[in-house]
Amino acid sequence: MMSMTFGVSSSVTLLFDFWDVHGPVGMLLSVLVVFLLTVFFELLKVWKVWLGSSSKLAQPQRLYAAPQSLSSDSIPSESSLTPMEPPPPAPNTTNRWLLHGIQAVLHMLQVSLGYMLMLCVMSYNTWIFIGVIVGSLLGYFISFPLLGQI
């Protein structure tokens, strides 16, 4: 039965039977791979947000508009708002479906990678845990400024 406490060992099996680590060099390489996967996971989250915000799908449509006769210092009442004409359908719906498909694939990749990283942590190996935490820290540190540009 597998131990349910964190341990410091250079021997662990990660995710699959063929990823069987024995020795410090294998552990170092495994921590590096998990670290890079975690950085990629954080960047993937930002990329998905960027795709969503740059598309017309993410922009809310205004259903009501204030009448043009109001002065700039007055606030329109609810009764003075007039319904707007619905916007004409986008002429190129193929691009919208393509963007939606790309976002769906990115979401599937993000969720799958997140679960795989969670299973790596559930190996209860301290080195792998530190690799995931430091990778998440660095990935967020790199991607956080990109969120401000969106």
Phi, psi and chi 1 to 4 in degrees:
 res  aa     phi    psi   chi1   chi2   chi3   chi4
   1 MET       -  143.0 -176.0  167.3  168.0      -
   2 MET   -76.9  141.6 -172.0  174.0  135.9      -
   3 SER   -71.1  139.8  174.1      -      -      -
   4 MET  -106.1   28.2  -61.5  -58.2 -103.7      -
   5 THR  -128.0  152.6   58.8      -      -      -
   6 PHE   -68.8  139.7  -81.3   95.6      -      -
   7 GLY  -138.1  154.4      -      -      -      -
   8 VAL  -102.2  106.9 -178.8      -      -      -
   9 SER  -146.8  154.9  171.7      -      -      -
  10 SER  -102.3   18.6   60.5      -      -      -
  11 SER  -128.6  120.5  175.1      -      -      -
  12 VAL  -161.5  153.2   69.3      -      -      -
  13 THR  -111.3  122.6  -58.6      -      -      -
  14 LEU  -110.6  124.3  -70.8  174.0      -      -
  15 LEU    62.0  -51.6  -60.6  178.3      -      -
  16 PHE  -130.9  159.1  -54.6  102.4      -      -
  17 ASP   -62.4  -31.6  -71.3  -25.5      -      -
  18 PHE   -77.1  -11.9   61.0   83.1      -      -
  19 TRP   -97.0   64.5 -165.1  -11.0      -      -
  20 ASP  -102.8  115.3 -163.3   16.7      -      -
  21 VAL  -101.4  128.9  178.8      -      -      -
  22 HIS  -137.6  113.2  -65.0  -72.7      -      -
  23 GLY   110.8  160.9      -      -      -      -
  24 PRO   -67.7  -35.2   -3.6    5.0      -      -
  25 VAL   -67.5  -43.9  174.9      -      -      -
  26 GLY   -62.8  -38.0      -      -      -      -
  27 MET   -66.9  -41.7  179.7   56.7   70.6      -
  28 LEU   -61.9  -44.1 -176.0   65.1      -      -
  29 LEU   -65.2  -38.9  -71.1  174.1      -      -
  30 SER   -66.9  -41.0  -65.7      -      -      -
  31 VAL   -63.8  -39.4  169.2      -      -      -
  32 LEU   -63.9  -43.3 -178.7   65.2      -      -
  33 VAL   -63.6  -45.6  167.5      -      -      -
  34 VAL   -64.7  -39.5  168.5      -      -      -
  35 PHE   -59.3  -49.0  169.6   80.4      -      -
  36 LEU   -65.9  -37.6  -67.8  174.5      -      -
  37 LEU   -63.6  -36.7  -75.4  173.9      -      -
  38 THR   -71.0  -40.2  -51.8      -      -      -
  39 VAL   -61.5  -43.7  169.8      -      -      -
  40 PHE   -61.8  -39.0  178.2   66.5      -      -
  41 PHE   -59.6  -45.1  175.1   74.7      -      -
  42 GLU   -66.6  -41.0  -67.5  -66.9  -27.3      -
  43 LEU   -67.0  -34.3  -68.0  172.0      -      -
  44 LEU   -63.4  -38.1 -169.7   64.6      -      -
  45 LYS   -61.7  -43.4  -69.6 -166.4  -62.3 -171.8
  46 VAL   -68.3  -39.2  171.9      -      -      -
  47 TRP   -62.1  -40.2 -172.8   24.0      -      -
  48 LYS   -65.6  -40.2 -167.2  174.3   92.1  168.9
  49 VAL   -65.4  -40.9  169.1      -      -      -
  50 TRP   -63.3  -43.9  176.6   77.4      -      -
  51 LEU   -61.9  -41.3  -90.9  178.6      -      -
  52 GLY   -68.0  -36.9      -      -      -      -
  53 SER   -80.2  -24.2   67.9      -      -      -
  54 SER   -84.7   -9.6   67.4      -      -      -
  55 SER   -91.9  160.3   74.0      -      -      -
  56 LYS   -74.1  -16.5  -61.6  -67.4 -177.6 -164.1
  57 LEU   -66.7  -30.8  -66.7  172.8      -      -
  58 ALA   -85.1  -13.0      -      -      -      -
  59 GLN   -85.0  124.9  -64.5  176.0   -3.3      -
  60 PRO   -69.1  143.3   22.9  -29.1      -      -
  61 GLN   -90.2  135.2  -59.5  -68.9  -31.1      -
  62 ARG   -82.4  126.3  -71.6 -178.8   44.1  173.9
  63 LEU   -94.0  -21.0  -62.6  176.9      -      -
  64 TYR  -130.6  145.9  -66.1   94.5      -      -
  65 ALA  -128.5  146.2      -      -      -      -
  66 ALA   -76.3  145.3      -      -      -      -
  67 PRO   -61.2  149.9  -16.6   24.2      -      -
  68 GLN   -72.3  -17.9  -61.1  -64.4  -29.4      -
  69 SER   -80.3   -6.5   62.2      -      -      -
  70 LEU   -75.6  143.2  -68.1  174.3      -      -
  71 SER   -76.6  165.7   65.8      -      -      -
  72 SER   -72.3  -20.9   62.5      -      -      -
  73 ASP   -93.4   -7.6   58.3  -19.3      -      -
  74 SER   -95.3  150.5   67.3      -      -      -
  75 ILE  -104.4  128.3  -60.7  172.1      -      -
  76 PRO   -69.4  142.4   23.8  -30.4      -      -
  77 SER   -82.8  168.3   67.6      -      -      -
  78 GLU   -62.8  -33.7 -173.5  176.5  -28.3      -
  79 SER   -75.4  -18.9   61.8      -      -      -
  80 SER   -87.8   -5.2   68.1      -      -      -
  81 LEU   -79.8  131.1  -65.6  176.1      -      -
  82 THR  -108.2  142.4   58.3      -      -      -
  83 PRO   -64.2  140.6  -15.0   24.2      -      -
  84 MET   -88.8  156.8  -72.3  178.8   56.4      -
  85 GLU   -67.9  138.4  -68.6  -72.0  -35.9      -
  86 PRO   -62.4  143.4   15.8  -22.4      -      -
  87 PRO   -64.7  148.1   22.0  -28.9      -      -
  88 PRO   -64.6  149.3   21.5  -29.6      -      -
  89 PRO   -61.5  147.7   17.1  -24.3      -      -
  90 ALA   -62.0  134.7      -      -      -      -
  91 PRO   -67.5  -28.2   22.1  -29.2      -      -
  92 ASN  -116.0   84.7 -165.4   -7.6      -      -
  93 THR   -76.0  -16.4   57.1      -      -      -
  94 THR   -63.7  -41.2  -55.2      -      -      -
  95 ASN   -65.6  -36.7  -74.8  -17.5      -      -
  96 ARG   -64.2  -43.1  -72.3  178.9   44.6 -171.2
  97 TRP   -68.2  -36.5  -79.4  105.8      -      -
  98 LEU   -64.4  -44.5  179.8   64.4      -      -
  99 LEU   -62.6  -41.6  178.3   64.8      -      -
 100 HIS   -63.9  -39.5 -174.6   64.2      -      -
 101 GLY   -65.0  -40.6      -      -      -      -
 102 ILE   -64.0  -42.4  -69.6  170.2      -      -
 103 GLN   -63.9  -37.4  -73.1  175.1  -34.7      -
 104 ALA   -66.1  -41.6      -      -      -      -
 105 VAL   -65.8  -41.6  168.0      -      -      -
 106 LEU   -63.1  -37.9  -73.9  177.2      -      -
 107 HIS   -65.0  -43.5  179.7   73.5      -      -
 108 MET   -62.1  -42.3 -179.7 -146.8   44.2      -
 109 LEU   -64.5  -41.2 -174.7   61.7      -      -
 110 GLN   -64.2  -45.4  177.5 -172.8  -15.4      -
 111 VAL   -66.5  -44.1  168.3      -      -      -
 112 SER   -62.2  -44.9  -60.4      -      -      -
 113 LEU   -65.3  -37.6 -170.8   56.3      -      -
 114 GLY   -62.3  -43.4      -      -      -      -
 115 TYR   -67.3  -37.4  -81.1  124.6      -      -
 116 MET   -65.0  -40.2  -71.6  175.3   65.4      -
 117 LEU   -66.6  -36.5  -69.7  169.1      -      -
 118 MET   -63.1  -40.9  177.2 -165.1   66.2      -
 119 LEU   -67.3  -32.7  -71.1  172.8      -      -
 120 CYS   -63.0  -43.6  -74.0      -      -      -
 121 VAL   -63.8  -35.1  168.7      -      -      -
 122 MET   -73.2    0.9  -71.1  178.7   63.1      -
 123 SER   -73.4  -11.0   69.9      -      -      -
 124 TYR    59.5   31.1  -67.6  103.7      -      -
 125 ASN   -97.5  127.0 -174.5  -70.2      -      -
 126 THR   -62.0  -39.7  -56.2      -      -      -
 127 TRP   -66.6  -41.2  -55.7  118.7      -      -
 128 ILE   -65.7  -41.1  -62.1  -64.2      -      -
 129 PHE   -60.1  -45.2  176.9   72.5      -      -
 130 ILE   -64.2  -38.8  -70.1  171.5      -      -
 131 GLY   -60.4  -41.0      -      -      -      -
 132 VAL   -68.3  -44.2  169.6      -      -      -
 133 ILE   -65.3  -47.0  -64.2  -59.8      -      -
 134 VAL   -67.9  -36.7  172.8      -      -      -
 135 GLY   -63.8  -39.5      -      -      -      -
 136 SER   -66.0  -40.6 -178.3      -      -      -
 137 LEU   -62.3  -50.0  174.3   74.5      -      -
 138 LEU   -66.7  -41.4 -177.5   66.6      -      -
 139 GLY   -61.8  -41.3      -      -      -      -
 140 TYR   -69.0  -39.1 -175.1   78.9      -      -
 141 PHE   -62.7  -39.1 -176.7   76.7      -      -
 142 ILE   -72.9  -42.0  -68.6  169.8      -      -
 143 SER   -86.1  -18.9   62.6      -      -      -
 144 PHE   -59.9  -44.9 -177.8   73.8      -      -
 145 PRO   -61.6  -28.8  -22.1   30.8      -      -
 146 LEU   -67.7  -30.6  -60.6  175.7      -      -
 147 LEU   -64.7  -33.0  -80.5  174.9      -      -
 148 GLY   -69.5  -21.8      -      -      -      -
 149 GLN   -89.1   -4.8  -63.7  175.1   -0.7      -
 150 ILE   -81.2      -  -65.1  177.2      -      -
